């Protein structure tokens, strides 16, 4: 069975749907709420406190931790992630992520098979 994994990163959390396109059915869903599930980042509403109410920042490591937690929960629930053939994602439409010169080195050192 070929499955598709859809990820949606919003201001408050990360959500996933596992879809079977052949049956047109949602196989499973899972979510992580940034404030409730990852309080160590200090982002109860998905953003860091700032004196200027018009400035909204979030720690990108929060998003990485949320993805790791989400996939861990899906695996622990027995969701057939080994049958995923495509991944689609959507993200915060009003956000920007700025990368520094260390980005490419970090990505080059990723180990896809590691836990």
N, C-alpha and C positions, 0 to 999 in steps of 0.2 A: 504494500500500500504506500503510495506517495503522499506525503503530507506537506503542507506549507505552514510556516510559522510567521505570524504577524506580530510585530512589536510596536507599541505606541508609548513614546516617552512624553509625558505631559508635565505640567508644572508640579503637580502633587504626587506623581508616581509613574510606575512603569507597568504596562499591562501586556499580556500575551494571549493570542488565540492560536490554537493548533487546529488547522482546517484540513479536511479531506475533500479536495476539489471534485473527485470522482462522484462522491455521494452528495456534494453540496452541503456538507454538514460540519459543524464545529465539533471537534473531537474533545477538546479540553480548553480551559482558560485558567489564567493565573495572574496575580497582581502583587505588586510591592508598593506600599505607601511610604514615601520618603520620611515623613514625620514619625509615623508609628513604628515602622520597621527598622529605620536607620537613624535613631535619635542622636547618635554620636556625631553626626554632621551638623547638628544645630540648625536644621532647616525645617521647622515644623510645618510651614506652608509651602515647602519646596524652594524657598529662597533664604539667603542669609540676611540677617538684620543689617540695615544701613540707615544712617541718619537722614539721608535724603529719600523721601518716600517714592520718588520717581526712579530711583536706581534699584535694580533687581539683579542680584548675582546668585549663582549657585556654584557649588564646588563640583567640577567635572568628575572627581573621584566618587562622588555620590552616585552618579549615573553608572559608573563602572561597578560599584558595590551592589547597586540595585540589579543590574543585569546578572551578576554572579549569583546573587540571592535568588532571583527569579528562576534561572536555569537550574539551580540546586533544588529548589522547591518542586519544579516540574519533574526532575529526575527522581527525587524522593517519592513523588506521587505515582511513579511508574509510567509517566507519559512517554510514548515511543519516539523520543527525540532522534533516535538512529534512523528513523524513516523520513526525516525532514529533507526534502529536496530543494527547497527554496525558502529564503527568508526575506521578508519585506518589512520596512520600518517607516515610521513617521515620527516626527519630533516637534519640539516646541517651535511653532511657526514664527514667533517673534524673538527668537534667541540667536545668539552667535557664539561660536566656540573658537577661541583663539589658541593656536598651537605655537609652541616655541621650537627652537632648534633641536631640542631633545626628542621630539615626537618620533622622528623616523628611526632613531636608534632603539627606542622603546618598542615600537611596532616590529622592528626586525628581530627583536629578542623574544617575541611571543612564542609560546609552545602550545600549539593547538591540542595536543593530546594530553596535556597536564591538567590535573584537577585544580 
